[in-house]
Amino acid sequence: MFLVLRREEGQGLAEYALILSLIALVAVTAVALFGTNLRAFLSMIGNTL
């Protein structure tokens, strides 16, 4: 019974790791695609202020 419980905890940890890596991949991709446009937009706001 204890062995079954340990397997489920390991599975949950693996799922959290996969979700975290997917979020990190999406964040890196978004910055790579929109980084230049975002920098220009923030510069425009800064110059306006």
N, CA, C and O atoms as a GROMACS GRO file, in nm:
protein
  196
    1MET      N    1   0.082  -0.119   0.000
    1MET     CA    2   0.000   0.000   0.000
    1MET      C    3   0.087   0.126   0.000
    1MET      O    4   0.056   0.220  -0.072
    2PHE      N    5   0.193   0.129   0.078
    2PHE     CA    6   0.282   0.245   0.083
    2PHE      C    7   0.352   0.263  -0.050
    2PHE      O    8   0.377   0.376  -0.092
    3LEU      N    9   0.386   0.153  -0.117
    3LEU     CA   10   0.452   0.161  -0.247
    3LEU      C   11   0.361   0.226  -0.351
    3LEU      O   12   0.409   0.302  -0.435
    4VAL      N   13   0.234   0.198  -0.347
    4VAL     CA   14   0.139   0.258  -0.440
    4VAL      C   15   0.131   0.409  -0.416
    4VAL      O   16   0.124   0.486  -0.512
    5LEU      N   17   0.131   0.451  -0.292
    5LEU     CA   18   0.124   0.592  -0.258
    5LEU      C   19   0.247   0.666  -0.310
    5LEU      O   20   0.236   0.778  -0.360
    6ARG      N   21   0.362   0.607  -0.298
    6ARG     CA   22   0.485   0.671  -0.346
    6ARG      C   23   0.484   0.688  -0.497
    6ARG      O   24   0.533   0.789  -0.548
    7ARG      N   25   0.428   0.591  -0.569
    7ARG     CA   26   0.421   0.603  -0.715
    7ARG      C   27   0.331   0.718  -0.756
    7ARG      O   28   0.364   0.790  -0.850
    8GLU      N   29   0.219   0.737  -0.688
    8GLU     CA   30   0.129   0.845  -0.721
    8GLU      C   31   0.192   0.981  -0.694
    8GLU      O   32   0.171   1.075  -0.771
    9GLU      N   33   0.269   0.994  -0.588
    9GLU     CA   34   0.337   1.120  -0.559
    9GLU      C   35   0.440   1.151  -0.666
    9GLU      O   36   0.454   1.266  -0.708
   10GLY      N   37   0.512   1.050  -0.711
   10GLY     CA   38   0.610   1.070  -0.817
   10GLY      C   39   0.545   1.111  -0.947
   10GLY      O   40   0.599   1.193  -1.022
   11GLN      N   41   0.429   1.054  -0.974
   11GLN     CA   42   0.357   1.088  -1.096
   11GLN      C   43   0.310   1.234  -1.090
   11GLN      O   44   0.320   1.305  -1.190
   12GLY      N   45   0.261   1.277  -0.977
   12GLY     CA   46   0.217   1.415  -0.962
   12GLY      C   47   0.333   1.513  -0.980
   12GLY      O   48   0.317   1.618  -1.042
   13LEU      N   49   0.448   1.478  -0.926
   13LEU     CA   50   0.566   1.562  -0.940
   13LEU      C   51   0.608   1.573  -1.086
   13LEU      O   52   0.645   1.680  -1.133
   14ALA      N   53   0.601   1.462  -1.158
   14ALA     CA   54   0.636   1.463  -1.300
   14ALA      C   55   0.538   1.550  -1.379
   14ALA      O   56   0.578   1.620  -1.472
   15GLU      N   57   0.411   1.545  -1.344
   15GLU     CA   58   0.312   1.627  -1.412
   15GLU      C   59   0.337   1.776  -1.388
   15GLU      O   60   0.326   1.857  -1.480
   16TYR      N   61   0.369   1.812  -1.265
   16TYR     CA   62   0.401   1.952  -1.235
   16TYR      C   63   0.526   1.997  -1.312
   16TYR      O   64   0.531   2.110  -1.360
   17ALA      N   65   0.624   1.911  -1.323
   17ALA     CA   66   0.745   1.945  -1.397
   17ALA      C   67   0.714   1.966  -1.545
   17ALA      O   68   0.768   2.058  -1.607
   18LEU      N   69   0.628   1.883  -1.602
   18LEU     CA   70   0.590   1.901  -1.743
   18LEU      C   71   0.513   2.030  -1.764
   18LEU      O   72   0.537   2.102  -1.862
   19ILE      N   73   0.421   2.061  -1.674
   19ILE     CA   74   0.345   2.186  -1.686
   19ILE      C   75   0.438   2.306  -1.674
   19ILE      O   76   0.426   2.402  -1.751
   20LEU      N   77   0.530   2.302  -1.578
   20LEU     CA   78   0.624   2.413  -1.560
   20LEU      C   79   0.713   2.431  -1.682
   20LEU      O   80   0.740   2.544  -1.723
   21SER      N   81   0.759   2.322  -1.740
   21SER     CA   82   0.844   2.332  -1.859
   21SER      C   83   0.765   2.384  -1.978
   21SER      O   84   0.820   2.457  -2.061
   22LEU      N   85   0.637   2.348  -1.989
   22LEU     CA   86   0.554   2.400  -2.098
   22LEU      C   87   0.532   2.550  -2.082
   22LEU      O   88   0.537   2.624  -2.181
   23ILE      N   89   0.507   2.597  -1.961
   23ILE     CA   90   0.490   2.740  -1.936
   23ILE      C   91   0.618   2.815  -1.969
   23ILE      O   92   0.613   2.922  -2.029
   24ALA      N   93   0.732   2.760  -1.930
   24ALA     CA   94   0.860   2.824  -1.959
   24ALA      C   95   0.884   2.831  -2.110
   24ALA      O   96   0.934   2.932  -2.160
   25LEU      N   97   0.850   2.726  -2.181
   25LEU     CA   98   0.868   2.724  -2.327
   25LEU      C   99   0.779   2.829  -2.394
   25LEU      O  100   0.824   2.898  -2.486
   26VAL      N  101   0.656   2.842  -2.349
   26VAL     CA  102   0.565   2.942  -2.405
   26VAL      C  103   0.618   3.083  -2.375
   26VAL      O  104   0.612   3.170  -2.461
   27ALA      N  105   0.668   3.105  -2.254
   27ALA     CA  106   0.720   3.237  -2.218
   27ALA      C  107   0.842   3.274  -2.303
   27ALA      O  108   0.853   3.386  -2.352
   28VAL      N  109   0.932   3.180  -2.321
   28VAL     CA  110   1.052   3.207  -2.402
   28VAL      C  111   1.014   3.233  -2.547
   28VAL      O  112   1.070   3.322  -2.611
   29THR      N  113   0.920   3.156  -2.599
   29THR     CA  114   0.876   3.176  -2.737
   29THR      C  115   0.809   3.312  -2.754
   29THR      O  116   0.831   3.380  -2.854
   30ALA      N  117   0.727   3.351  -2.658
   30ALA     CA  118   0.659   3.481  -2.666
   30ALA      C  119   0.760   3.595  -2.663
   30ALA      O  120   0.747   3.692  -2.739
   31VAL      N  121   0.859   3.585  -2.577
   31VAL     CA  122   0.962   3.691  -2.571
   31VAL      C  123   1.042   3.694  -2.701
   31VAL      O  124   1.076   3.801  -2.750
   32ALA      N  125   1.072   3.578  -2.756
   32ALA     CA  126   1.149   3.575  -2.881
   32ALA      C  127   1.070   3.635  -2.996
   32ALA      O  128   1.126   3.704  -3.080
   33LEU      N  129   0.939   3.610  -2.999
   33LEU     CA  130   0.857   3.661  -3.109
   33LEU      C  131   0.821   3.808  -3.094
   33LEU      O  132   0.821   3.883  -3.192
   34PHE      N  133   0.790   3.850  -2.972
   34PHE     CA  134   0.738   3.983  -2.951
   34PHE      C  135   0.835   4.076  -2.878
   34PHE      O  136   0.799   4.189  -2.846
   35GLY      N  137   0.955   4.031  -2.852
   35GLY     CA  138   1.050   4.111  -2.775
   35GLY      C  139   1.083   4.244  -2.837
   35GLY      O  140   1.083   4.346  -2.768
   36THR      N  141   1.111   4.246  -2.967
   36THR     CA  142   1.148   4.370  -3.035
   36THR      C  143   1.030   4.467  -3.038
   36THR      O  144   1.047   4.586  -3.012
   37ASN      N  145   0.912   4.416  -3.068
   37ASN     CA  146   0.793   4.501  -3.073
   37ASN      C  147   0.761   4.555  -2.934
   37ASN      O  148   0.721   4.671  -2.919
   38LEU      N  149   0.778   4.473  -2.834
   38LEU     CA  150   0.750   4.516  -2.698
   38LEU      C  151   0.848   4.624  -2.653
   38LEU      O  152   0.809   4.720  -2.588
   39ARG      N  153   0.974   4.607  -2.689
   39ARG     CA  154   1.074   4.708  -2.654
   39ARG      C  155   1.042   4.842  -2.720
   39ARG      O  156   1.053   4.947  -2.656
   40ALA      N  157   1.002   4.838  -2.846
   40ALA     CA  158   0.968   4.962  -2.916
   40ALA      C  159   0.845   5.027  -2.853
   40ALA      O  160   0.839   5.149  -2.838
   41PHE      N  161   0.748   4.947  -2.818
   41PHE     CA  162   0.625   4.998  -2.756
   41PHE      C  163   0.655   5.064  -2.621
   41PHE      O  164   0.604   5.172  -2.592
   42LEU      N  165   0.736   4.999  -2.539
   42LEU     CA  166   0.770   5.055  -2.409
   42LEU      C  167   0.856   5.181  -2.423
   42LEU      O  168   0.842   5.274  -2.343
   43SER      N  169   0.942   5.185  -2.522
   43SER     CA  170   1.021   5.305  -2.548
   43SER      C  171   0.932   5.421  -2.589
   43SER      O  172   0.955   5.535  -2.548
   44MET      N  173   0.831   5.393  -2.671
   44MET     CA  174   0.739   5.496  -2.714
   44MET      C  175   0.662   5.554  -2.593
   44MET      O  176   0.643   5.674  -2.582
   45ILE      N  177   0.619   5.465  -2.504
   45ILE     CA  178   0.550   5.511  -2.384
   45ILE      C  179   0.642   5.595  -2.296
   45ILE      O  180   0.602   5.699  -2.244
   46GLY      N  181   0.766   5.550  -2.282
   46GLY     CA  182   0.863   5.624  -2.201
   46GLY      C  183   0.893   5.761  -2.259
   46GLY      O  184   0.904   5.858  -2.185
   47ASN      N  185   0.905   5.770  -2.390
   47ASN     CA  186   0.932   5.898  -2.454
   47ASN      C  187   0.813   5.993  -2.444
   47ASN      O  188   0.830   6.114  -2.435
   48THR      N  189   0.692   5.936  -2.445
   48THR     CA  190   0.573   6.018  -2.434
   48THR      C  191   0.560   6.078  -2.295
   48THR      O  192   0.516   6.192  -2.280
   49LEU      N  193   0.598   6.002  -2.195
   49LEU     CA  194   0.590   6.052  -2.058
   49LEU      C  195   0.696   6.157  -2.035
   49LEU      O  196   0.707   6.212  -1.925
   0.00000   0.00000   0.00000
